[in-house]
Amino acid sequence: MHIKIRLSILAFLLLMLLSCNNSTQDTGSAPVAKVDNRILTRLELERATPKNLSENDSAAYVQNYINRWVKSALLLRKAELNLNPQEKDVEKILSDYRASLLIHKYKQKLLLQKHTSLITNSEIEAYYNQMIENFKLEDDIIQGMFIKVSLNAPNLSSLKKWYRSDNPDDYLKLEEYSFVNAQKFDNFLDKWVSVEEINKLMPQPLPKYPKFLDYNKFFETSDSISHYFVSIRDFRKANDTAPLSYVEDKIKVILHNKKRIEFIQNLEEELYQEGLKQKVIKFY
């Protein structure tokens, strides 16, 4: 009989057995599958089978579990036969892994208890000034606004006037207008955004030629559905030094990681000195 058919029948029979409530210790230890001396018992299968499955799902799960168990046992059998004694000796690997895991857990516990992740503005500024050559922009970045409205949006002439204006009253009018009519309105006057991010929002990207940002503060384009407006109030070009505010989060991550490493190094040195003092270290 084909192995898959046999497994299906076996899975069905086992499902019937597993559904019985008056199973005994003997039926629990009854073999379900065997590969050489390795035995999968009914009890092991019962424990591995989720309780809240439908009859069909439970039968499928049992069949798949037996399949996987047999394949795993066959692989283990081949490994036992073909690996030499040194390759089969996993005690050192397990011991090293246990030691590494315990050390890692202890370090994490101390980091939570004693390490502060606070990074001050002066630390960020000092690192920025010290490593400023490493903060070159890979892309053009801008500060400004992005507005997207439908083709039939009302009062487009006023919108074009307001988004170009430096007058605070006009900005308030633009904000009120956008709240009602804009499909998207992004104000990034106080933060830097890469040109690539803005280009993803438009059917036509900002022009790439080198002098565009030098001489153009506004950009407009359209597609069959919407009008798009970009106001450029400030910019930095690729290869310029990145503004501090643009790389601040990156610097925080760098400094945080440096502090973690320093904390662990200091901890290791303290423990070493403590070990010497308490004479728990011996050199031969």
Residue pairs with C-beta under 8 A, 6 or more apart in sequence:
7 63
7 66
7 67
8 63
10 32
10 33
10 63
10 66
11 59
11 60
11 62
11 63
11 66
12 59
14 32
14 42
14 45
14 62
14 66
15 55
15 58
15 59
15 62
17 23
17 27
17 42
18 42
18 45
18 46
18 49
18 58
18 62
23 42
23 46
27 42
28 41
28 42
28 43
28 46
29 41
29 42
29 43
30 41
30 42
31 39
31 40
31 41
31 42
32 40
32 41
32 42
32 44
32 45
32 66
33 39
33 40
33 66
33 69
33 70
33 73
34 40
35 70
35 73
35 74
35 77
36 73
36 77
38 73
38 76
38 77
40 66
40 69
40 70
40 73
45 62
45 65
45 66
48 65
49 58
49 61
49 62
49 65
50 58
50 61
53 61
79 88
80 88
107 264
107 267
110 263
110 267
111 260
111 263
111 264
114 263
115 259
115 260
115 263
116 259
117 256
117 259
119 252
119 255
119 256
119 259
123 255
124 244
124 248
124 251
124 252
124 255
125 244
127 251
127 254
127 255
128 135
128 244
128 247
128 251
132 241
135 241
135 242
135 247
136 239
136 240
136 241
136 242
137 236
137 237
137 238
137 239
137 240
137 241
137 242
137 246
138 238
139 194
139 195
139 196
139 238
140 194
140 195
140 213
140 235
140 236
140 237
140 238
141 192
141 193
141 194
141 195
141 235
141 236
141 242
141 243
141 246
142 188
142 192
142 193
142 195
142 198
142 213
142 232
142 233
142 234
142 235
143 188
143 189
143 190
143 191
143 192
143 193
143 232
143 233
143 234
143 235
144 188
144 189
144 230
144 231
144 232
144 233
144 234
145 163
145 174
145 185
145 186
145 187
145 188
145 189
145 229
145 230
145 231
145 233
146 184
146 185
146 186
146 188
146 198
146 201
146 228
146 229
146 230
146 231
147 159
147 163
147 174
147 178
147 182
147 184
147 185
147 186
147 228
147 229
148 182
148 183
148 184
148 185
148 201
148 226
148 227
148 228
148 229
149 156
149 159
149 178
149 181
149 182
149 183
149 226
149 227
149 229
150 181
150 183
150 225
150 226
150 227
151 222
151 224
151 225
151 226
151 227
153 159
153 181
153 182
153 227
154 181
155 177
156 227
158 173
158 177
159 174
159 177
159 229
160 220
160 229
161 170
162 170
162 171
162 173
162 174
162 177
163 174
163 218
163 229
163 231
164 217
164 218
164 231
165 171
165 174
175 185
175 187
178 185
179 185
183 226
184 201
186 193
189 233
191 245
192 236
192 243
192 245
192 246
195 205
195 206
198 206
198 230
199 205
199 206
201 228
202 221
202 228
202 230
203 221
203 222
203 223
203 228
204 221
204 228
206 212
206 219
206 230
207 216
207 219
210 237
213 232
213 235
213 237
216 232
217 231
217 232
217 233
218 229
218 230
218 231
218 232
219 229
219 230
219 232
220 227
220 228
220 229
220 230
221 227
221 228
222 228
236 242
236 243
236 246
272 281
275 281
